[in-house]
């Protein structure tokens, strides 16, 4: 299959060509299939391919008016293997579900397909999304395209790698403790964690759970805004979802407004240990907001209680959703999943009461802080990409991690506040590995956050280095 070069386009550029009928959906499917064939052997990102399904959908497309915000017009996209796609194998990265065929698509995919998105395949994820390193016993390890000896992080690692290598123009992500922000940082792409309910979640056995969210991933901020417009609207099966905004999110990117005050939060007053090189790259990146007239101040809200509340809620929710698997399929679960479920089952009413109060106090402190600042900036990941042989980071800058998930505390803290956040490329280490900066916005402040992210992206210019060919080192 000849190289059309279409994989080099941004999603916004590809949709513009679709709108002007300069390219067809089938041509884009062909381009994605060809690029996957060239790159995926080195990285193992697209673990299930749905090219025939995409072509059938392309021939039967029923599209809304092209001026509808979020119109995709036949653009192929990838779906994380935690998200159901009707008629497609969905394993959740677990041997328990290795032969599972989804009976219906998740709400996120339903909205994307209604806008003309074509599912091109499923991307790799750790078992049940547990852990910030993408490997499982169904599909194996997904590797970082900047250096295939390194991890892409997780749990939306396959989606981040598919974007970075040009396999797709958009990809779904989901995020509890940092699952789309950390891989975006490690792979040099953009991952947006919206406010709970902004992108519909489920169907779920825990429909009122505000901590896990679905979110868009793309190669640049404009692509993420397009995807947020496509998916971010009310769905009757998600009680937390709400109507699309009166002004499309793409407008915030096309006509960005500079933030007036930006806080550099570092490691949240020492609560999160940081690799010194990562910390310096992100600090210098944050200072660049001064170039567009923003006042930058070194200040962070108090994260006290965030770790405890996160561990409790995460364990409680995992036990509620997957606890029955301990009896039925314990031998098929990875140790980290077993630990999490058992921890959740061991919780007491007093533990849950305390976590609820801590989380409420945390939100109040962060909400007050964000009345003073437009944007809070911290590293999107505390370390640069590490070797794929490591299951998780055991220590940072000499400080031991208490559990397998503690190394992503910097993103988990933000999760517990419910504030929207975005990871975008901030620089590279001396060894050439990507480093991401996380920008945090005000409550339900997606538009202003996208605006600030676009202005930073324009200054940094790092998105122009994507997509890349995998760098295979031994």
Buried (B, 14 or more C-beta within 10 A) or exposed (E): EEEBEBBBBBBBBBBBBBBEEEBBBBBBBBBBBBBBEBBBEBBBBBBBBBBEBBBEBBEEEEBBEEEBBBBBBBBBBBBBBBBBBBBBBBBBBBBBBBEBEBEEBBBBBBBBBBBBBBBBBBBBBBBBBBBBBBBBEBBEBBBBBBBBBBBBBBBBBBBBBBBBBBBBBBBBBBBBBBBBBBBBBBBBBBBBBBBBBBBBBBEBEBEEBBBBBBBBBBBBBBBBBBBBBBBBBEBEBBEBBBEBBEEBBBBBBEEBBBBEBBBBBBBBEEBBBBBEBBBEBBBEBBBBBEEBEBEBEEBBBBBBBBBBBBBBBBBBBBBBBBBEBBEEBEEBBBEBBBBBBBBBBEBEEEBBEBBEEBBEBBBEBBBEBBEEBBBBBBBBBBBBBBEBEEBBBEEBEEEEBEEBBBBBBBBBBBBBBBBBBBBBBBBBBEEEBBBBBBBBBBBBBBBBBBBBBBBBBEEBEBBEBBBBEBBEEE
